[in-house]
Amino acid sequence: MFFTWSVDKQCLLQGKKGEGMLATAVLYPNDKVPHASDKYALVAIANEKLTILVALEPTVRIVYRLPRVPEDVARVGALPFLSWRPLQLRDRAVEGYRASPRELEIISSPVLAISRGRAMQLLSVLPPQLMSDGKEDAKNPLQFKTVGEMVLDQQYEIAAIEWLSGQVLAILTDKQEIRIIDPFDMTELECIDAKPVNLVCHELFVNPATGKAESSYHSSVRASTDGLLLVGLNQVVEARVLAWSDRVMLLTEKSLWIEALALALDFFEGTAKVAIGLPREAKALKAALSDRMVELYVSCVTHTPPLRLGIVCGMSGADGKAFD
């Protein structure tokens, strides 16, 4: 049997407008969580001047253009970085979940994280608007909306960006620090020193303003299912996001029973950040945690002085409402 194939070429970016491609990211759909954008096979491409979103189906065409941020937050020649957040199964079951408007926007559609210099933007892909006849607008098949923005301090630049478990963003700075960002309120949760890893980089991209090479970490930092793979000169290191049970266990192993109970209560009430391994839907969340909450409460009674336990019970809902 013989196979044949053909190749069609189409110019999307012209070199005279800047480097052809400095970063690319493919949106891989989740078959279990369908979205209107799935049928367009979206690819994000960034160059020196702008970021474009390209639909590969049913025909290749540019569906959105986002100009670069101002030079006061992204110097000329600063490399762009892209990372998609596809929809997740837990995004669908949100009954009883207390979410902010921004969080609802992020979990309802695929979101592209775009960074350049000190700036980061979150771009949401919205379903198409229907015309008066009930059909999709062929000229504008998808809608796009910026749902988050963040600018780092002046002494830092973003050198890589990745989504972790769809709940946090990992940012590598040019100072070899990994900053964990909550995308729902754009706050920093943790900062990790990555200098011991000695990350690899290349200098194939040339700054058009200075003529000097830019250090690129595009292939040195990659997200796995719930962790971050860091490629060093002599090693590959995985930094993993702890599940809710591991975070509670770390506190109990240090005999920090009050702190463990307080954290578990935050998970139980749906207010904790980065609740890896837990559903969003309120009833399912309480069902998953009820037995563990009882165990922690008994351990607190057993190991904690009465005075301190009484203070915590008063703070965390001793009226019984937390265990409905």
Secondary structure, DSSP 8 states (H G I E B T S, - for coil): ------------S-GGGS-S-SEEEE----TTS--GGGGG-EEEEE-SSEEEEEE-SSS-EEEEEEE---TTTS-TT--EEEEEE---GGGT--TT----HHHHHHHHS-EEEEEETTEEEEEEEE---B-TTS-B-SS---EEEEEEEEE--TT--EEEEEEETTTEEEEEETTSEEEEEETTTTEEEEEEE-GGG-B--EEEEE-TTT--EEEE-TTTEEE-SSEEEEEBSS-EEEEE---HHHHHHHHHHTT-HHHHHHHHHHHHTT--S--TT--SSHHHHHHHHHHHHHHHHHHHHHHS-HHHHHHHHHHTTTTTGGG-
